[in-house]
């Protein structure tokens, strides 16, 4: 399953200028870097549910709500190939740290790992003009989404999720029909995404959470 919440941490600022005065400045600069990479900020959609998106901390197995100010951004094709038309939720914590999650349950975790790794390195190059060394970036999975999320309106999907027969992504009942989520994937294109894993709501004990705790790290934190 993809559905991990990732923390990307840089040893130094990745913003283009050395001095930034406010969090808004930092956020706008990093969003501009994403645009230069081909990402497109998406308009906020009105969820059909008022439930907050919950995640489970992989260290403590405690539940917490994702920040409401996470922006939805398309994943550039250069990061996600051969997977296309994906998006992620991203929050700029500061000039050195991002929180990112790819909510599409149809993706394998290894695909998301590679997308986030490539994103982190390309952002560093765009912001600093230099290649990132192994010691300058740390990426880790810090949480896992507690429920399936509608890929159209970002509502929490209670009970069994609904999957589009063409694109294979998860939607709430009002948006499962291809026309309701503006599906652009035809049945012939669906072969790439034919093998899907189920995305039922998750409850995890502490031991189960730790069994899902592999970390992608560059440098300081050992794998485990």
C-alpha positions in Angstrom: 0.0 0.0 0.0 1.1 3.6 -0.6 -0.8 5.7 1.9 2.3 6.6 4.0 3.0 10.1 5.4 6.6 11.0 4.7 8.9 13.5 6.4 11.6 15.0 4.1 14.3 16.8 6.1 17.3 18.7 4.6 20.4 19.6 6.5 20.3 23.2 5.1 17.7 25.5 3.5 16.5 24.6 0.0 14.9 28.0 -0.6 16.5 30.0 -3.4 17.4 33.0 -1.2 19.4 32.8 2.0 17.0 35.0 3.9 13.3 34.5 4.3 11.2 36.5 6.7 8.0 34.5 7.1 6.6 31.0 6.7 4.5 32.4 3.8 7.6 33.4 2.0 9.2 29.9 2.5 6.0 28.2 1.4 5.7 30.3 -1.8 9.3 29.7 -2.7 9.1 26.0 -2.3 5.8 25.9 -4.2 7.5 27.8 -7.0 10.2 25.2 -7.1 7.6 22.5 -7.5 6.0 24.5 -10.4 9.5 24.6 -12.0 9.6 20.8 -11.8 6.3 20.6 -13.6 4.0 20.2 -10.5 0.7 22.1 -10.6 -1.1 23.2 -7.4 -4.7 21.9 -7.5 -7.8 23.9 -6.4 -9.2 22.9 -3.0 -12.2 20.6 -3.5 -15.1 20.5 -1.2 -15.2 17.2 0.7 -18.5 15.3 0.9 -17.4 14.4 4.5 -16.4 16.7 7.3 -14.1 14.0 8.8 -10.5 14.9 9.1 -7.9 12.7 7.5 -6.4 10.6 10.2 -3.0 8.9 10.2 -1.4 6.4 12.6 2.0 7.3 14.0 4.4 4.4 13.1 6.5 4.8 16.3 3.6 5.0 18.8 0.6 3.6 16.9 -1.3 6.7 18.1 -3.8 8.3 15.8 -3.5 12.0 14.7 -5.1 14.3 12.2 -3.3 15.5 9.1 -2.8 19.3 9.0 -5.7 21.0 7.3 -3.4 23.3 5.4 -1.8 20.6 3.3 -1.8 21.6 -0.4 -2.8 19.2 -3.2 -0.2 19.2 -6.0 0.1 17.1 -9.1 3.1 14.7 -9.3 5.2 15.7 -12.3 5.5 13.0 -14.9 9.3 13.2 -14.6 8.9 12.0 -11.0 6.2 9.4 -11.3 6.7 7.6 -14.7 5.4 5.1 -15.6 2.6 6.1 -13.1 0.7 9.1 -14.4 -1.9 11.5 -13.3 -1.1 11.2 -9.6 -1.2 13.9 -6.9 0.1 14.3 -3.4 -0.7 16.3 -0.3 2.2 18.5 0.8 2.8 20.8 3.7 5.9 23.1 4.0 7.0 23.0 7.6 10.0 25.3 7.1 12.8 25.8 4.6 14.3 22.5 5.6 11.3 20.2 6.1 8.3 19.0 4.2 5.4 16.6 5.1 4.1 14.7 2.0 1.6 11.9 1.4 0.5 10.2 -1.8 -3.1 9.2 -0.9 -3.8 6.9 -3.9 -4.2 3.4 -2.4 -3.7 1.8 -5.9 0.1 2.6 -5.8 2.6 0.3 -4.2 4.7 1.6 -1.4 7.9 1.2 -3.4 6.4 3.4 -6.2 5.7 6.1 -3.7 9.2 5.7 -2.1 10.8 6.3 -5.5 8.5 9.3 -6.2 9.4 11.0 -2.9 13.1 10.2 -3.2 13.3 11.7 -6.7 11.2 14.7 -5.6 13.5 15.4 -2.6 16.6 15.4 -4.8 15.2 17.5 -7.6 13.8 20.1 -5.2 17.3 20.3 -3.6 18.9 20.9 -7.0 16.3 23.5 -8.0 16.6 25.4 -4.7 20.4 25.3 -4.2 21.8 24.6 -7.6 23.8 21.7 -6.3 23.4 17.9 -6.2 22.4 16.5 -2.8 24.9 14.4 -1.0 23.8 11.3 1.0 24.3 13.3 4.2 22.1 16.2 3.3 18.6 14.6 2.9 16.7 12.4 5.3 13.4 10.8 4.3 11.3 8.7 6.6 7.8 7.2 6.8 6.3 8.7 9.9 2.7 7.6 9.6 0.2 5.6 7.6 -3.3 6.8 6.7 -6.0 5.3 8.9 -8.7 5.2 6.2 -9.0 5.2 2.4 -9.3 8.7 0.9 -11.5 9.7 -2.1 -9.1 10.7 -4.8 -11.5 13.3 -6.1 -12.8 15.2 -3.1 -10.4 14.0 -0.4 -13.3 12.8 1.8 -12.6 9.9 4.2 -14.2 6.8 2.8 -16.0 4.9 5.5 -16.5 1.2 5.2 -15.4 -0.6 2.0 -13.9 1.8 -0.6 -15.2 2.1 -4.1 -12.9 1.6 -7.1 -13.2 3.1 -10.6 -13.2 0.2 -13.2 -11.0 2.2 -15.5 -8.4 4.1 -13.4 -8.5 1.8 -10.4 -8.4 4.6 -7.9 -10.4 4.8 -4.7 -13.4 7.1 -4.5 -16.3 7.9 -2.2 -19.7 6.6 -3.4 -20.8 10.0 -5.0 -17.6 10.1 -7.1 -17.0 6.5 -8.0 -18.6 6.7 -11.5 -16.0 7.7 -14.1 -18.0 10.9 -15.1 -18.2 11.9 -11.5 -14.5 12.1 -11.0 -13.7 13.2 -14.6 -11.8 10.0 -15.3 -9.4 10.3 -18.1 -8.2 6.7 -18.1 -9.8 4.3 -20.6 -10.3 0.6 -20.1 -7.3 -0.2 -22.4 -5.0 2.1 -20.3 -6.1 0.4 -17.1 -3.9 -2.7 -17.7 -1.0 -0.9 -16.0 -3.0 -0.6 -12.8 -4.9 -3.9 -13.0 -3.4 -5.5 -9.9 -4.7 -3.6 -6.9 -4.4 -4.2 -3.2 -7.5 -3.7 -1.0 -7.8 -0.5 0.9 -10.0 -1.3 3.9 -9.9 1.0 7.0 -6.9 0.1 9.1 -6.6 -0.4 12.8 -3.2 -1.3 14.1 -1.7 -2.5 17.3 1.6 -1.2 18.3 3.4 -4.4 17.2 1.6 -4.3 13.8 2.5 -0.6 13.4 6.1 -1.4 14.0 6.0 -4.2 11.4 5.0 -1.5 8.9 7.8 0.8 10.0 10.4 0.5 7.3 12.2 3.8 6.7 13.6 5.3 3.6 16.6 7.2 4.7 19.5 9.0 3.1 22.4 9.3 5.4 22.0 9.6 9.2 19.2 7.2 10.2 19.9 3.5 9.7 17.3 1.4 7.8 15.2 -0.9 9.9 
